[in-house]
Amino acid sequence: MSEEKENGKTKQCKYCKQEIDAKAKICPHCRKKQTPSGCLIAVIAVVVIIVIAIAGSAMSGGEKTNTGASTDGANSTSSAQQEITYTAYSVSELMDDLNTNAMNASDKYKDQYVELTGKLNVIDSNGKYISLVSSDDEFAITGVQCYFQSDEQKSAVKSAAIGDTLVVKGKITDVGEVMGYSLNMDEVTKAQ
């Protein structure tokens, strides 16, 4: 039997400590179920952590800082920003289109420069984004996540409160039926 143990064909029962077949799932002596090794549990835990990290990374995709403006000098930046034309919408309009047909909403709004009016719903504690929802839906959860691009924008939001109506200008970077819209902000102000 010692030759079998050296070849790895036996193991010790975790409960009665008697030698059993290495592939045995139940000890023939004490009839206790043999639990998986700690290595298997560690592998499962690592896989779960990796999946969560990938999902978190995918959901924070709105952190891009490219506004389409050149940074060669002050004059080229100003002229590039003057060429941008913002189309005015309410968050309600965007959400109605998204709820009607997400694919059409993506075709219509993605990569478009917009001026949105909506109710402030979330102010991220890490200072990465705010969320605007429809003004006429008091139970709205999904809306437009607007990602900060400058400290000036963060300062403008610090004086705002949840429920305030804001006007945000920027480029819509992503459209999804679950997460709503993502937008990189160029400007944010309280509505008049």
N, CA, C and O of each residue as an XYZ file, in Angstrom:
768
protein
N       0.831     -1.200      0.000
C       0.000      0.000      0.000
C       0.867      1.253      0.000
O       0.440      2.285     -0.519
N       2.061      1.198      0.560
C       2.929      2.360      0.579
C       3.382      2.731     -0.826
O       3.635      3.902     -1.106
N       3.488      1.730     -1.723
C       3.842      2.014     -3.107
C       2.737      2.813     -3.784
O       3.025      3.724     -4.561
N       1.470      2.486     -3.501
C       0.351      3.239     -4.062
C       0.360      4.670     -3.566
O       0.083      5.593     -4.332
N       0.677      4.869     -2.287
C       0.692      6.212     -1.709
C       1.763      7.059     -2.380
O       1.546      8.245     -2.630
N       2.905      6.473     -2.671
C       3.984      7.196     -3.328
C       3.574      7.606     -4.739
O       3.994      8.660     -5.216
N       2.777      6.809     -5.402
C       2.325      7.131     -6.752
C       1.164      8.116     -6.741
O       0.716      8.540     -7.807
N       0.663      8.494     -5.565
C      -0.402      9.474     -5.457
C      -1.780      8.894     -5.684
O      -2.705      9.635     -6.018
N      -1.949      7.584     -5.514
C      -3.243      6.966     -5.755
C      -4.100      6.908     -4.495
O      -5.263      6.507     -4.553
N      -3.537      7.305     -3.362
C      -4.302      7.313     -2.127
C      -4.158      8.665     -1.450
O      -3.243      9.438     -1.732
N      -5.076      8.916     -0.563
C      -5.020     10.115      0.264
C      -5.568      9.759      1.625
O      -6.098      8.668      1.832
N      -5.436     10.686      2.549
C      -5.913     10.447      3.892
C      -7.285     11.095      4.057
O      -7.486     12.235      3.640
N      -8.231     10.373      4.663
C      -9.553     10.928      4.935
C      -9.400     12.111      5.871
O      -8.643     12.041      6.839
N     -10.096     13.175      5.602
C      -9.994     14.398      6.411
C     -10.634     14.237      7.776
O     -10.391     15.045      8.673
N     -11.445     13.209      7.946
C     -12.180     13.035      9.202
C     -11.621     11.906     10.057
O     -11.298     12.116     11.226
N     -11.502     10.685      9.475
C     -11.035      9.538     10.279
C      -9.540      9.266     10.099
O      -8.985      8.413     10.792
N      -8.893      9.964      9.194
C      -7.460      9.900      8.932
C      -6.988      8.554      8.375
O      -5.791      8.267      8.395
N      -7.897      7.741      7.888
C      -7.511      6.468      7.285
C      -7.222      6.693      5.799
O      -7.722      7.637      5.188
N      -6.402      5.802      5.237
C      -6.051      5.923      3.833
C      -7.219      5.473      2.970
O      -7.827      4.429      3.206
N      -7.526      6.308      1.938
C      -8.600      5.992      1.005
C      -8.117      6.268     -0.404
O      -7.077      6.900     -0.591
N      -8.851      5.806     -1.389
C      -8.508      6.053     -2.781
C      -8.490      7.559     -3.041
O      -9.347      8.282     -2.531
N      -7.539      8.033     -3.816
C      -7.374      9.464     -4.064
C      -8.589     10.076     -4.748
O      -8.838     11.272     -4.603
N      -9.347      9.277     -5.489
C     -10.510      9.802     -6.208
C     -11.812      9.636     -5.439
O     -12.873     10.025     -5.928
N     -11.748      9.071     -4.257
C     -12.965      8.809     -3.473
C     -13.620     10.116     -3.038
O     -12.958     11.034     -2.552
N     -14.933     10.175     -3.225
C     -15.694     11.352     -2.803
C     -16.316     11.137     -1.432
O     -16.664     12.096     -0.743
N     -16.456      9.861     -1.034
C     -16.982      9.502      0.282
C     -16.034      8.474      0.883
O     -15.654      7.512      0.215
N     -15.658      8.668      2.125
C     -14.764      7.741      2.813
C     -15.502      6.419      3.066
O     -16.598      6.431      3.627
N     -14.921      5.274      2.659
C     -15.589      3.988      2.884
C     -15.571      3.564      4.362
O     -16.315      2.663      4.750
N     -14.740      4.197      5.179
C     -14.626      3.833      6.586
C     -15.619      4.606      7.462
O     -16.372      4.017      8.238
N     -15.604      5.947      7.320
C     -16.476      6.768      8.188
C     -17.704      7.298      7.455
O     -18.588      7.881      8.084
N     -17.777      7.104      6.125
C     -18.913      7.507      5.282
C     -19.099      9.027      5.198
O     -20.191      9.500      4.883
N     -18.043      9.789      5.476
C     -18.116     11.260      5.384
C     -17.715     11.695      3.978
O     -16.824     11.119      3.354
N     -18.393     12.713      3.511
C     -18.112     13.265      2.187
C     -16.800     14.042      2.235
O     -16.564     14.829      3.151
N     -15.964     13.812      1.250
C     -14.678     14.501      1.172
C     -14.888     15.836      0.451
O     -15.334     15.849     -0.696
N     -14.576     16.946      1.100
C     -14.784     18.284      0.523
C     -13.668     18.604     -0.453
O     -12.573     18.052     -0.349
N     -13.938     19.499     -1.407
C     -12.890     19.870     -2.361
C     -11.717     20.529     -1.638
O     -11.861     21.107     -0.561
N     -10.581     20.422     -2.258
C      -9.382     20.993     -1.643
C      -9.459     22.517     -1.631
O     -10.225     23.119     -2.384
N      -8.665     23.120     -0.776
C      -8.610     24.581     -0.677
C      -8.150     25.217     -1.971
O      -8.488     26.366     -2.255
N      -7.378     24.478     -2.763
C      -6.885     24.993     -4.040
C      -8.048     25.266     -4.990
O      -8.063     26.298     -5.662
N      -9.012     24.366     -5.055
C     -10.172     24.558     -5.929
C     -10.987     25.773     -5.491
O     -11.428     26.566     -6.323
N     -11.179     25.909     -4.208
C     -11.922     27.066     -3.691
C     -11.185     28.359     -4.017
O     -11.818     29.354     -4.371
N      -9.854     28.364     -3.903
C      -9.060     29.557     -4.225
C      -9.175     29.907     -5.703
O      -9.271     31.083     -6.053
N      -9.166     28.907     -6.570
C      -9.300     29.149     -8.016
C     -10.659     29.758     -8.325
O     -10.754     30.699     -9.113
N     -11.709     29.229     -7.711
C     -13.055     29.774     -7.921
C     -13.120     31.223     -7.453
O     -13.702     32.069     -8.132
N     -12.527     31.516     -6.296
C     -12.528     32.885     -5.773
C     -11.797     33.837     -6.714
O     -12.259     34.956     -6.937
N     -10.665     33.409     -7.268
C      -9.904     34.255     -8.198
C     -10.716     34.527     -9.458
O     -10.735     35.655     -9.951
N     -11.387     33.504     -9.983
C     -12.211     33.676    -11.187
C     -13.339     34.675    -10.918
O     -13.608     35.535    -11.756
N     -13.999     34.574     -9.767
C     -15.077     35.506     -9.422
C     -14.544     36.936     -9.343
O     -15.187     37.860     -9.842
N     -13.399     37.127     -8.735
C     -12.808     38.469     -8.614
C     -12.482     39.035     -9.993
O     -12.723     40.213    -10.253
N     -11.939     38.210    -10.869
C     -11.607     38.677    -12.225
C     -12.865     39.089    -12.978
O     -12.870     40.123    -13.646
N     -13.932     38.297    -12.882
C     -15.195     38.624    -13.564
C     -15.746     39.948    -13.039
O     -16.205     40.776    -13.826
N     -15.709     40.157    -11.731
C     -16.201     41.412    -11.151
C     -15.355     42.591    -11.625
O     -15.892     43.654    -11.936
N     -14.033     42.411    -11.682
C     -13.157     43.485    -12.144
C     -13.430     43.848    -13.597
O     -13.441     45.028    -13.948
N     -13.649     42.853    -14.439
C     -13.944     43.114    -15.857
C     -15.269     43.846    -15.995
O     -15.382     44.794    -16.772
N     -16.274     43.407    -15.239
C     -17.578     44.067    -15.295
C     -17.477     45.508    -14.822
O     -18.068     46.396    -15.436
N     -16.747     45.761    -13.752
C     -16.570     47.123    -13.249
C     -15.837     47.999    -14.238
O     -16.173     49.171    -14.406
N     -14.841     47.439    -14.892
C     -14.089     48.180    -15.897
C     -14.970     48.544    -17.085
O     -14.881     49.653    -17.613
N     -15.814     47.617    -17.502
C     -16.699     47.877    -18.638
C     -17.729     48.949    -18.316
O     -18.106     49.732    -19.188
N     -18.185     48.989    -17.072
C     -19.216     49.952    -16.698
C     -18.667     51.349    -16.480
O     -19.441     52.306    -16.465
N     -17.362     51.504    -16.309
C     -16.808     52.836    -16.110
C     -16.169     53.347    -17.390
O     -15.191     54.092    -17.333
N     -16.697     52.966    -18.531
C     -16.126     53.328    -19.822
C     -16.278     54.779    -20.196
O     -15.729     55.177    -21.223
N     -16.984     55.605    -19.439
C     -17.200     56.990    -19.797
C     -16.129     57.932    -19.309
O     -16.342     59.145    -19.311
N     -14.974     57.420    -18.887
C     -13.949     58.273    -18.315
C     -12.974     58.814    -19.350
O     -11.913     59.318    -18.980
N     -13.291     58.727    -20.598
C     -12.406     59.239    -21.632
C     -12.377     60.755    -21.557
O     -13.387     61.395    -21.263
N     -11.209     61.324    -21.827
C     -11.075     62.768    -21.672
C     -10.902     63.494    -22.992
O     -10.652     64.699    -22.985
N     -11.021     62.832    -24.095
C     -10.854     63.471    -25.383
C     -12.117     64.242    -25.749
O     -13.183     63.650    -25.914
N     -11.999     65.546    -25.872
C     -13.155     66.354    -26.234
C     -13.130     66.721    -27.714
O     -14.004     67.446    -28.189
N     -12.144     66.230    -28.434
C     -12.055     66.525    -29.852
C     -11.328     67.819    -30.134
O     -11.175     68.190    -31.297
N     -10.878     68.515    -29.115
C     -10.194     69.784    -29.290
C      -8.691     69.561    -29.278
O      -8.189     68.716    -28.537
N      -7.980     70.314    -30.092
C      -6.528     70.235    -30.139
C      -5.945     70.975    -28.956
O      -6.518     71.953    -28.478
N      -4.781     70.495    -28.477
C      -4.140     71.169    -27.346
C      -2.828     71.816    -27.769
O      -1.941     72.014    -26.939
N      -2.695     72.150    -29.065
C      -1.476     72.776    -29.567
C      -1.263     74.140    -28.935
O      -0.128     74.514    -28.643
N      -2.314     74.871    -28.725
C      -2.231     76.205    -28.159
C      -3.614     76.723    -27.881
O      -4.599     76.082    -28.247
N      -3.714     77.867    -27.243
C      -5.006     78.418    -26.847
C      -5.871     78.738    -28.067
O      -7.080     78.513    -28.028
N      -5.290     79.251    -29.133
C      -6.074     79.637    -30.309
C      -6.696     78.427    -30.991
O      -7.863     78.478    -31.379
N      -5.942     77.335    -31.146
C      -6.508     76.177    -31.828
C      -7.602     75.528    -30.980
O      -8.578     75.020    -31.532
N      -7.462     75.533    -29.657
C      -8.492     74.976    -28.781
C      -9.764     75.804    -28.881
O     -10.852     75.236    -28.976
N      -9.661     77.106    -28.862
C     -10.828     77.977    -28.941
C     -11.546     77.809    -30.264
O     -12.775     77.758    -30.294
N     -10.805     77.722    -31.363
C     -11.462     77.598    -32.660
C     -12.151     76.245    -32.791
O     -13.212     76.153    -33.408
N     -11.558     75.180    -32.215
C     -12.191     73.867    -32.287
C     -13.481     73.846    -31.477
O     -14.463     73.238    -31.902
N     -13.494     74.500    -30.320
C     -14.697     74.528    -29.508
C     -15.780     75.394    -30.147
O     -16.964     75.109    -29.967
N     -15.420     76.426    -30.878
C     -16.402     77.281    -31.536
C     -17.100     76.530    -32.667
O     -18.242     76.849    -32.998
N     -16.438     75.540    -33.269
C     -17.020     74.805    -34.379
C     -18.075     73.789    -33.918
O     -18.882     73.331    -34.727
N     -18.075     73.440    -32.652
C     -19.024     72.454    -32.153
C     -20.407     73.080    -32.028
O     -20.571     74.149    -31.440
N     -21.399     72.394    -32.592
C     -22.785     72.820    -32.474
C     -23.514     71.796    -31.611
O     -23.508     70.601    -31.908
N     -24.140     72.277    -30.542
C     -24.864     71.401    -29.619
C     -26.351     71.405    -29.980
O     -26.946     72.463    -30.187
N     -26.938     70.216    -30.051
C     -28.360     70.080    -30.295
C     -29.059     69.951    -28.944
O     -28.677     69.115    -28.125
N     -30.081     70.775    -28.709
C     -30.768     70.796    -27.413
C     -31.827     69.703    -27.313
O     -32.654     69.530    -28.208
N     -31.781     68.969    -26.201
C     -32.764     67.939    -25.882
C     -33.035     67.994    -24.383
O     -32.247     68.540    -23.610
N     -34.161     67.420    -23.995
C     -34.374     67.164    -22.567
C     -33.991     65.706    -22.328
O     -34.031     64.893    -23.252
N     -33.624     65.377    -21.101
C     -33.313     63.986    -20.770
C     -34.541     63.113    -21.027
O     -34.413     61.946    -21.399
N     -35.731     63.683    -20.827
C     -36.974     62.936    -21.083
C     -37.038     62.449    -22.533
O     -37.426     61.310    -22.788
N     -36.658     63.309    -23.480
C     -36.676     62.918    -24.894
C     -35.736     61.749    -25.152
O     -36.103     60.790    -25.830
N     -34.525     61.829    -24.613
C     -33.558     60.752    -24.806
C     -34.056     59.445    -24.207
O     -33.920     58.386    -24.819
N     -34.635     59.517    -23.008
C     -35.099     58.301    -22.341
C     -36.307     57.706    -23.067
O     -36.427     56.483    -23.151
N     -37.203     58.546    -23.591
C     -38.341     58.040    -24.368
C     -37.845     57.279    -25.600
O     -38.337     56.192    -25.905
N     -36.861     57.859    -26.311
C     -36.305     57.187    -27.484
C     -35.615     55.878    -27.097
O     -35.733     54.879    -27.807
N     -34.898     55.883    -25.974
C     -34.205     54.677    -25.523
C     -35.192     53.580    -25.161
O     -34.986     52.417    -25.509
N     -36.261     53.942    -24.467
C     -37.264     52.958    -24.064
C     -38.065     52.428    -25.241
O     -38.541     51.294    -25.205
N     -38.221     53.241    -26.290
C     -38.958     52.813    -27.478
C     -38.130     51.848    -28.321
O     -38.627     50.805    -28.747
N     -36.847     52.203    -28.565
C     -35.985     51.353    -29.383
C     -34.538     51.740    -29.125
O     -34.067     52.756    -29.637
N     -33.833     50.945    -28.339
C     -32.459     51.258    -27.941
C     -31.515     51.326    -29.144
O     -30.602     52.151    -29.161
N     -31.722     50.483    -30.132
C     -30.847     50.489    -31.300
C     -30.990     51.796    -32.080
O     -29.992     52.381    -32.499
N     -32.223     52.252    -32.275
C     -32.433     53.534    -32.958
C     -31.891     54.692    -32.134
O     -31.325     55.636    -32.686
N     -32.060     54.628    -30.809
C     -31.538     55.692    -29.949
C     -30.020     55.769    -30.059
O     -29.448     56.859    -30.085
N     -29.374     54.618    -30.123
C     -27.917     54.603    -30.282
C     -27.497     55.240    -31.602
O     -26.573     56.053    -31.644
N     -28.183     54.864    -32.676
C     -27.877     55.458    -33.988
C     -28.098     56.970    -33.989
O     -27.339     57.711    -34.614
N     -29.127     57.421    -33.297
C     -29.502     58.836    -33.311
C     -28.576     59.697    -32.445
O     -28.214     60.804    -32.846
N     -28.183     59.199    -31.249
C     -27.500     60.061    -30.291
C     -26.010     59.797    -30.098
O     -25.278     60.711    -29.720
N     -25.543     58.586    -30.344
C     -24.138     58.278    -30.066
C     -23.211     59.155    -30.895
O     -23.415     59.339    -32.095
N     -22.192     59.693    -30.237
C     -21.177     60.585    -30.828
C     -21.741     61.952    -31.218
O     -21.091     62.701    -31.947
N     -22.931     62.280    -30.744
C     -23.539     63.582    -31.033
C     -23.231     64.563    -29.889
O     -23.197     64.176    -28.721
N     -23.012     65.813    -30.238
C     -22.845     66.874    -29.244
C     -24.228     67.393    -28.893
O     -24.987     67.811    -29.767
N     -24.550     67.364    -27.601
C     -25.889     67.714    -27.156
C     -25.851     68.719    -26.018
O     -24.854     68.846    -25.308
N     -26.945     69.418    -25.865
C     -27.205     70.275    -24.707
C     -28.426     69.674    -24.019
O     -29.541     69.758    -24.534
N     -28.209     69.067    -22.851
C     -29.273     68.352    -22.156
C     -29.771     69.117    -20.945
O     -28.990     69.733    -20.219
N     -31.078     69.072    -20.732
C     -31.690     69.624    -19.529
C     -32.343     68.468    -18.789
O     -33.148     67.725    -19.350
N     -31.978     68.328    -17.501
C     -32.546     67.247    -16.716
C     -32.359     67.467    -15.234
O     -31.689     68.407    -14.807
N     -32.965     66.583    -14.451
C     -32.926     66.679    -12.987
C     -31.696     65.933    -12.471
O     -31.447     64.790    -12.856
N     -30.927     66.588    -11.595
C     -29.747     65.983    -10.989
C     -30.190     64.868    -10.055
O     -30.971     65.087     -9.129
N     -29.674     63.657    -10.315
C     -30.098     62.484     -9.562
C     -28.975     61.897     -8.714
O     -29.225     61.388     -7.622
N     -27.724     61.963     -9.215
C     -26.575     61.399     -8.510
C     -25.390     62.338     -8.667
O     -25.135     62.869     -9.748
N     -24.663     62.534     -7.554
C     -23.368     63.216     -7.591
C     -22.369     62.207     -7.038
O     -22.392     61.895     -5.848
N     -21.498     61.702     -7.895
C     -20.525     60.683     -7.502
C     -19.585     61.234     -6.440
O     -19.026     62.317     -6.610
N     -19.407     60.500     -5.349
C     -18.562     60.961     -4.252
C     -17.092     61.023     -4.654
O     -16.324     61.760     -4.035
N     -16.683     60.275     -5.666
C     -15.294     60.302     -6.138
C     -15.055     61.412     -7.151
O     -13.929     61.601     -7.610
N     -16.097     62.140     -7.499
C     -15.944     63.256     -8.433
C     -15.702     62.826     -9.866
O     -15.021     63.527    -10.614
N     -16.253     61.672    -10.265
C     -16.064     61.223    -11.642
C     -17.238     61.584    -12.537
O     -17.051     61.851    -13.724
N     -18.460     61.597    -11.978
C     -19.617     61.841    -12.831
C     -20.796     62.343    -12.004
O     -20.802     62.287    -10.774
N     -21.797     62.838    -12.739
C     -23.121     63.112    -12.181
C     -24.114     62.357    -13.051
O     -23.780     61.930    -14.156
N     -25.319     62.196    -12.559
C     -26.347     61.529    -13.358
C     -27.564     62.429    -13.426
O     -28.025     62.956    -12.414
N     -28.077     62.598    -14.636
C     -29.306     63.362    -14.869
C     -30.412     62.403    -15.268
O     -30.184     61.456    -16.021
N     -31.612     62.653    -14.760
C     -32.773     61.847    -15.112
C     -33.872     62.769    -15.622
O     -33.766     63.995    -15.568
N     -34.917     62.143    -16.111
C     -36.065     62.870    -16.625
C     -36.722     63.696    -15.516
O     -36.928     63.196    -14.410
N     -37.046     64.935    -15.803
C     -37.680     65.819    -14.820
C     -39.103     65.412    -14.495
O     -39.603     65.711    -13.411
N     -39.764     64.728    -15.430
C     -41.167     64.375    -15.216
C     -41.369     62.954    -14.686
O     -42.505     62.487    -14.607
N     -40.288     62.261    -14.322
C     -40.392     60.913    -13.757
C     -39.698     60.901    -12.404
O     -38.474     60.787    -12.327
N     -40.487     61.019    -11.331
C     -39.871     61.140    -10.015
C     -39.240     59.846     -9.523
O     -38.480     59.878     -8.555
N     -39.526     58.701    -10.155
C     -38.941     57.423     -9.747
C     -37.873     56.932    -10.717
O     -37.483     55.765    -10.666
N     -37.395     57.805    -11.598
C     -36.408     57.409    -12.608
C     -35.099     56.976    -11.952
O     -34.630     57.582    -10.989
N     -34.535     55.922    -12.497
C     -33.236     55.435    -12.037
C     -32.219     55.591    -13.158
O     -31.109     56.075    -12.936
N     -32.598     55.182    -14.354
C     -31.706     55.240    -15.505
C     -31.807     56.612    -16.153
O     -32.892     57.179    -16.275
N     -30.659     57.134    -16.567
C     -30.647     58.439    -17.211
C     -29.363     58.633    -17.994
O     -28.942     57.761    -18.754
N     -28.743     59.798    -17.795
C     -27.514     60.143    -18.502
C     -26.410     60.324    -17.474
O     -26.497     61.191    -16.604
N     -25.365     59.499    -17.576
C     -24.193     59.677    -16.724
C     -23.273     60.648    -17.438
O     -22.810     60.391    -18.549
N     -23.014     61.781    -16.773
C     -22.213     62.847    -17.357
C     -20.860     62.870    -16.657
O     -20.783     63.159    -15.463
N     -19.792     62.567    -17.395
C     -18.456     62.445    -16.825
C     -17.719     63.777    -16.867
O     -17.668     64.450    -17.896
N     -17.139     64.145    -15.702
C     -16.388     65.392    -15.589
C     -15.130     65.336    -16.447
O     -14.477     64.298    -16.555
N     -14.806     66.470    -17.051
C     -13.594     66.595    -17.845
C     -12.660     67.659    -17.270
O     -11.518     67.783    -17.712
N     -13.145     68.440    -16.270
C     -12.302     69.499    -15.700
C     -12.713     69.788    -14.257
O     -13.814     69.444    -13.826
N     -11.808     70.422    -13.528
C     -12.099     70.833    -12.154
C     -13.143     71.949    -12.133
O     -13.896     72.076    -11.167
N     -13.192     72.754    -13.190
C     -14.186     73.830    -13.283
C     -15.613     73.245    -13.267
O     -16.508     73.793    -12.624
N     -15.808     72.141    -13.975
C     -17.114     71.480    -13.998
C     -17.464     70.939    -12.611
O     -18.609     71.045    -12.171
N     -16.480     70.361    -11.926
C     -16.711     69.836    -10.575
C     -17.115     70.962     -9.629
O     -18.005     70.787     -8.797
N     -16.462     72.118     -9.754
C     -16.791     73.274     -8.904
C     -18.219     73.734     -9.141
O     -18.918     74.102     -8.197
N     -18.659     73.716    -10.396
C     -20.025     74.142    -10.714
C     -21.047     73.209    -10.077
O     -22.123     73.659     -9.682
N     -20.738     71.933     -9.971
C     -21.674     70.962     -9.411
C     -21.651     70.971     -7.885
O     -22.635     70.584     -7.255
N     -20.550     71.405     -7.283
C     -20.463     71.412     -5.817
C     -21.527     72.299     -5.179
O     -21.911     72.069     -4.032
N     -22.000     73.290     -5.889
C     -23.041     74.169     -5.340
C     -24.448     73.666     -5.667
O     -25.434     74.283     -5.263
N     -24.548     72.557     -6.391
C     -25.855     71.996     -6.769
C     -26.303     70.971     -5.730
O     -25.514     70.509     -4.906
N     -27.587     70.629     -5.791
C     -28.153     69.623     -4.889
C     -29.000     68.651     -5.706
O     -29.499     68.992     -6.778
N     -29.152     67.448     -5.188
C     -29.999     66.451     -5.842
C     -31.394     67.062     -6.030
O     -31.959     67.644     -5.105
N     -31.932     66.918     -7.232
C     -33.246     67.474     -7.549
C     -33.164     68.767     -8.337
O     -34.147     69.165     -8.963
N     -31.997     69.446     -8.325
C     -31.836     70.668     -9.116
C     -31.899     70.335    -10.603
O     -31.534     69.233    -11.014
N     -32.357     71.280    -11.398
C     -32.365     71.117    -12.855
C     -31.078     71.705    -13.394
O     -30.751     72.861    -13.126
N     -30.343     70.896    -14.165
C     -29.067     71.320    -14.738
C     -29.126     71.286    -16.256
O     -29.926     70.566    -16.854
N     -28.258     72.085    -16.859
C     -28.054     72.063    -18.301
C     -26.610     71.616    -18.523
O     -25.673     72.236    -18.020
N     -26.445     70.536    -19.278
C     -25.125     69.967    -19.527
C     -24.880     69.945    -21.025
O     -25.741     69.526    -21.799
N     -23.695     70.401    -21.430
C     -23.277     70.305    -22.828
C     -22.140     69.296    -22.902
O     -21.259     69.269    -22.043
N     -22.173     68.462    -23.950
C     -21.106     67.481    -24.118
C     -21.404     66.518    -25.239
O     -22.363     66.682    -25.994
N     -20.552     65.497    -25.332
C     -20.659     64.497    -26.391
C     -21.117     63.180    -25.788
O     -20.543     62.707    -24.807
N     -22.158     62.583    -26.379
C     -22.644     61.281    -25.934
C     -21.678     60.221    -26.457
O     -21.459     60.097    -27.662
N     -21.105     59.457    -25.522
C     -20.095     58.465    -25.886
C     -20.637     57.048    -25.924
O     -20.040     56.180    -26.562
N     -21.768     56.789    -25.249
C     -22.298     55.435    -25.222
C     -23.799     55.464    -24.971
O     -24.307     56.343    -24.274
N     -24.501     54.494    -25.545
C     -25.945     54.361    -25.366
C     -26.232     52.892    -25.074
O     -25.800     52.009    -25.815
N     -26.968     52.636    -23.981
C     -27.296     51.257    -23.638
C     -28.642     51.175    -22.960
O     -29.016     52.065    -22.197
N     -29.381     50.097    -23.238
C     -30.731     49.972    -22.688
C     -30.723     49.743    -21.184
O     -31.721     50.026    -20.521
N     -29.627     49.240    -20.627
C     -29.561     48.996    -19.184
C     -28.975     50.187    -18.440
O     -29.524     50.609    -17.423
N     -27.878     50.729    -18.930
C     -27.174     51.802    -18.221
C     -27.579     53.203    -18.682
O     -27.164     54.190    -18.076
N     -28.364     53.304    -19.720
C     -28.755     54.618    -20.218
C     -27.680     55.202    -21.116
O     -27.088     54.498    -21.934
N     -27.430     56.505    -20.957
C     -26.480     57.214    -21.805
C     -25.239     57.601    -21.003
O     -25.312     57.817    -19.793
N     -24.097     57.685    -21.692
C     -22.860     58.214    -21.111
C     -22.469     59.434    -21.927
O     -22.590     59.442    -23.152
N     -22.000     60.463    -21.236
C     -21.675     61.723    -21.900
C     -20.409     62.296    -21.277
O     -20.269     62.308    -20.054
N     -19.495     62.766    -22.104
C     -18.328     63.506    -21.625
C     -18.693     64.986    -21.640
O     -18.988     65.551    -22.693
N     -18.670     65.610    -20.457
C     -19.123     67.000    -20.318
C     -18.115     67.999    -20.868
O     -16.904     67.846    -20.705
N     -18.646     69.021    -21.521
C     -17.866     70.191    -21.902
C     -18.216     71.358    -20.983
O     -17.378     72.218    -20.713
N     -19.468     71.381    -20.501
C     -19.947     72.514    -19.682
C     -21.165     72.076    -18.863
O     -21.969     71.268    -19.329
N     -21.298     72.602    -17.658
C     -22.461     72.303    -16.827
C     -22.869     73.569    -16.068
O     -22.025     74.261    -15.500
N     -24.197     73.865    -16.067
C     -24.718     75.021    -15.358
C     -26.081     74.674    -14.769
O     -26.729     73.721    -15.202
N     -26.511     75.453    -13.780
C     -27.876     75.306    -13.260
C     -28.817     75.952    -14.253
O     -28.495     76.979    -14.851
N     -29.988     75.345    -14.427
C     -30.987     75.889    -15.353
C     -31.562     77.188    -14.782
O     -31.693     77.339    -13.568
N     -31.895     78.099    -15.655
C     -32.441     79.404    -15.239
C     -33.912     79.309    -14.933
O     -34.533     80.308    -14.569
